[in-house]
Amino acid sequence: MTDTTTYHDQFTAQKTAVLVPTYNNARTLEAVLRDVLSYTSHVIVVNDGSTDNTAAILDAFPEIQRVEYISNKGKGIALRRGFRFAIEQGYEYVITMDADGQHFASDLPVLLEKLETERKAIIIGARNLQQENMPGKNTFANKFSNFWFYVETGLKGPDTQSGYRLYPIHAMRKMRFWCTKYEFEIEVLVRSAWKGVKIDWAPIKVYYPPAEERVSHFRPFRDFSRISVLNTVLVLITFLYIKPRDFIRFLFKAESWRMMWYDHVLNKEETNLRKAASVGFGVFMGIVPIWGFQMVTALALAVLFRLNKALVFMSCHVSLPPMIPFVIFASFATGKMWVKDGSILPPLTSNLTLDMIKQNLFQYLTGAVTLSIIAGVVAFLLVYILLAIFRRDPVKQVS
């Protein structure tokens, strides 16, 4: 037996309601509602323009709060209107459940328990995607969604498509969303993460009936196309705005520099070889002639090659704006060794020919690449020698 009073009191104290959006789920809706009401009467149902006998079923549950409208708008609109209604009723959190019978009310305490430690987080009920009757397309779609979610937020998670979620609507009340259909559940996760809302997961059970009994309003071609367009937009925003914004915020935080210094630069467990390689690589990337992309490329490769990102970042600044003229001059001068009849300085004349421009550009590019390699190697050797003299290598300590 479910201790209805205990759980209902917890829902009341936490200002939490269960939100069930529904569209033509008359076959399963009654059982879902009876299951939920065995835990709490804080229940909101959004009737998204159903044309079956959904309204009659809801009439049998007068304790349920209802949001209804005539024409079907899509799951995104249903959830958004449900959020707004819940806020108007004084709720600060909602737990969303699907009306098709896939979710179990017995998992409500699992999500509710998270509120004890996570007051500003979206908690997603993570499904077992390997269980019996799980549609293969769902597994693929979830992996696809998880990948793009990671690209857009840097967060890894087991299930980004589950509709069983706890939303901190009090922390999202000022957000304005774009999407109206199934893709809303992706948008809300990504944009909430951008706003600093934590995304977390908790394991839940899920029931998938056999294919012949399954009812789905998901339209594969149309809805997948909408999701693809959304991900394209989100990725563009990520790299053109969110990543630069977060990087600038990082630079202006004193604790960020302290963390970089103590956790990365002075990392006691990192070998002298890796530290020296990170500095040498940073110097190389700071000089190599890919202006505008040096830092992004350096940090991406530092992650790929498992270098010390902080040291790479700091060493890249060998070409800070005050140093740029000197770097360009040194690059041009170094390029003289590759160009017959080359000069130390670019020709200061207005009578430039196309051949002269090509020759000087070639001299600069070859010189910049050569200088970046030489400077990187010198920086690597110098740092490694100094570390070998003044710092005991962790590898040697272990041996």
N, C-alpha and C positions, 0 to 999 in steps of 0.2 A: 504493500500500500504506500502511496505517495503521501508524505507529510505536507498536505496542501497548505495548512496554516503557516508552517515554518517558511516555506518557499515564497508564499504570497507576501509575508511580512518582509522578506529580503527584497523582493521586487519593489515593495512600497518604500522601504528605507533607502534603496539605491535609486529611486525615481526612474525605474526601468519598466518598459512595456515590451510585449512581444508584438511585432508587426508582421502581418501576413498579407502580402499582395496576391490577388487571385484574379484569374481570367478563365472562365469556363472550366472550373475544376469541381463541378458539382459532385462528381462521383467520389472524390476523396476528401472534399472540404470538411464535411461533418465530422469524420473520424479525426482529422487533424485538429479541429477546434476542441473536440472533447478531450483529446490528449493534452493539449496546451492548458485547457481550463482545469485540469487536474493538478496543475502547478501554480497557476495564478489567474486572476480575473482581469489583470492589466493587459488586455488584448485589444489591438487595433487591426481591423481588416479593411484593406483598400480594395473595393470592388471595381476593377479596371474595365468597366463597360461590358460585363458578362452578359451573354444572350441566352444562357441556360437558366436553370432554376436556382442559381446562386442566391438571389435576393430572398427567396422563400426559405432557404436553409438558414440564412443569417437572421431571419425573423424569429427563428426558434431559439436564438441566443440573445436575449435582450440585454444581458450584462456586457456584451461586446460593443466596443466603440467602432463606428463605421464611417468610412469615407467612400462616397459613391459618386459616379458620374456616368453619363449615358454611353458615349462612344469610347472604344478601346484606344488608349494612348500609348501603351507599351510599358514594360516593367520599370524603365528608368523614371518615367513620369509618376508611376504608382508609388515607387519608393520615395521620390522627392516630395510628393504630396503627403505621404505618410509621415516623413520626417517633420514637415512643417506643422502638420496637425498635432503630432506628439509634443513638439515644442510649445505649441499653444496650450496644450493640456498640462504643462508643467513638467514633462518628462525630460530627463537629461541623457538618457540612453535608450536605445531600442535594440532588440534582438530580432533579426529578420529570419523568417522561415518560409520555405516554399509550401504552396498549398497542394502539391501533387502527391503528398504522402512519402516523399523520399527522406524527410528529416524526422527525427524522433525527439519528442518533448523531453525525454529522459536526459538529453544532453544540455538542456537549459541550465542546470546547476553548474555544468562544466564551464560554460561561458560566463555565467554570473559570478563564479568564484574568482575569475580573473580581475574583477573590479576591485578586489581587495588590494591588489598591488598595481594594477594598470588603470589609472583614472583618466588618462587621455590617450586611448589606443583603440584602433579597430582590431577586434579579435575575429579571426576567420576560423570556422570549423573545418579542419583539414580532414578530407575523406581518405579512405583506403582505396586508391585507384586500381588496385589489383584484384578486387573482390569479384565474386561471381555476378554475372549479368551486367557488369560495367561496360557500357558501349565503348568500342574501340575508338570512335571518333572523339569521345569525351577525354580519353587519356591523351590523345594527340593534341587536342585543343588546349588542354591544361598545360602541357609541356610548352606549347607555343606561347601561351599567355605568360607562363612563369619566366620564359626567356626574355620577352620584351619588358616585363615588369622589372627584371634585373637591370636591363639596359637603361631604363628610364629613371630608376631610383637607386640602383646599387644594392638593392635588398634581395636576398634569396629566400624563397619560401616554397613549401611543398604543394600548395593549392591556392591559386589566385582566382579560381572560378566558382568556388563554393558559394552558394547563396545563404548559407547559415552563418550569420555574422552578428557581432555586437558592434554597434556604432555609437561613438560618443557625440551625439548630435549637438550637445552644448558647445563642443569645440569646433563644430562645423557650421554653425548657424549663419555665419557671415559669408560662406562660400557660395558662389553661383556656378551651377553646373551647366554643361552644354547638352549632354546626351539624353536621349529619351527612351531608348530600347535596351537590349541586353548589354550593350557596350558601356552603359552607365556604371556597371559594377567594376569595370576596369578603370574608368575615368576617376571614380571616387577614391579608389586606392592610390593611384599615382598622384593625383593632385593633393590628397590629404597628406601623403608622405612628403611632398614638396613643402607643405605648410608646417611640417614638424610634428604631425600626428604619427605616433608609433604604429607600426603594423606588426601584429603578432598572430600566432596560430595555436589552436588547441585541437586535439584529436576528437573526432566525432564518429558516430555510426551513420550509415546511409543505406537506404533500401532502393534497389533498382529492380523493378518488376521485369518479367520476361518481355521481350520485344513486342509480342502481340498485345500485351496489356498496357504498354507504355504510351502516355500522352505527352506530346511536346509541342510547344508553340514556337520553338526555335526554327527559323527558316535558314538552312545552311548557307545558300549562296548569298542572299541579301544581308543576313546578319553578319556573316563572316567578312563580307566586303566592308560593312560599316566598321567592324572591329579593326580591319586592316588600315582603313583611312584614319581612324582614331590613333592607332599606334604610330602611323607616319607623322601625324601632327605632334604627338607627344614626344617623339624622338627628336624632331626638329627643335621644339621648345627646350628640351633637355640640353642639347648641345649648344644652342644659340643663346640661351638665357640662364637656365637653372645651374648648369655646371660653372659658368663664369661667375654667377651670383654667389654660389657657395664658396668658390675659391677666393673671391674678394672678401667675403665675410670671415673666412679662415685667416686671411692675412691680417685683419684688423682686430683679432682677438689675441690678447697677451698670453692666455693659457694655451693657445694653439702653438705659439712659438716655443713656450716652455715644454709642451708635450713633444714637439718636433726635436728639441735639443736633447731632452733627457731620454725619451723613448727610442729615438732613431739615431741621432748623431752620436750619443754616448752609449748606445746599445752595447751592453757588456757581453752579450752572447754572440755578437756578430764578429766574424773573422776579420783580421786585418786585410786580407786579400779582397773580401767583398767591399769593405769600406773604401779601399784605395781604388778598386774598379768603379765604384759608384761615383767617386770624385772625378776620375779620369773620363768616364763616360759623360758626366755632366758638362765638363769643360769642352769635350768634343762637340756635344749637341749645342752648346752655347755659341760656337763659332761656325759650324757647318752652315752653308748658305741656303737655309730654308726659312727665311725671315717670316715671322707671323705664325709659324707652325713648330718652332723649336721646342717650346715648353710642352705643348700638348704631346708631340711625338716623343720627347724625352721621358715624360712620365708614363706614357703608354708602354714604351719599351722597357722602362725600369720595372714595371709590374710583370711584363712578360718574362724578363730575365732574372726576376727576383733580386733586384738590386735595392740598395737603401734609397727609398724615394726621397727622403728629406735631403740627403747628401747630393743626390742628382739635381734636385730642385735648386738648392743653394749654389751648386757649382755652375749651373746653367746661366746664372746671372753674371758670368764673366763678360757678357755682352749687354750689360745695362746701358741705357741711353748715353751717359757720359763717356762710355768706353767705345761706343759704336764707331766713331771716326777713326780711332786707333786700330780697331779690329779690321776695318775696311782697308786702311792703309797697309797694315801688316799682311793682309791677305793678298793685296795687289802686288806688294813687294815680293812676297813668297812665290807668286805665280810667275815671276820673271824667269825662274829656272826652267819653266816649261814652254816659254815662248821665245823664239828666235828674234833678236833685236827688240826684246821687250824693255820697258823702262820701269823705274822704281815708282814713279808717279804717273797717274793718268795724264794724257796730253791736255794742256790747258789752251785750247784753240777752238775757234768757232768754225774752222774748216774741216769738220769731221766728215769722213766718208763712211759708207756702210761697211767696208772692209776693216776700217780702223775700229768701228764700234764692235764688230764681231771679235776682232783680235783682243781688244781690251776686256770685253765681257768674258771671253775664254780665259784670259790671264787671271781675272779676278776669281772666277769660279774654281779653276784648278788650284789657284793659290789658297783660296778659302778652305777647300777640302784638305789640301796638304797641311795647312797651318792647323786645322782642327785635329788632324791625326797626330801631328807632332806635339801640339799642346796637350792633347789628351794623354798621350804616352808619358810625356814629361811629368804631368800632374800625377798620374798613376804611380810612377816610380818614386817621385818625391814623397808623396803621402805614405806609400808603403814603407819606404826606408825610415821615415820619421816614426811611424807606428811601430815598426819592428824594434826601434831603439827605445821608445818611451812607453810602449804598451805591450803587456803580455798577451799573446794570442790565445783566445779561448780554446782553440784546437789543441795547442801545446799543453794547456792547463789540464785538459781531460786526459791526454796521454801520459 
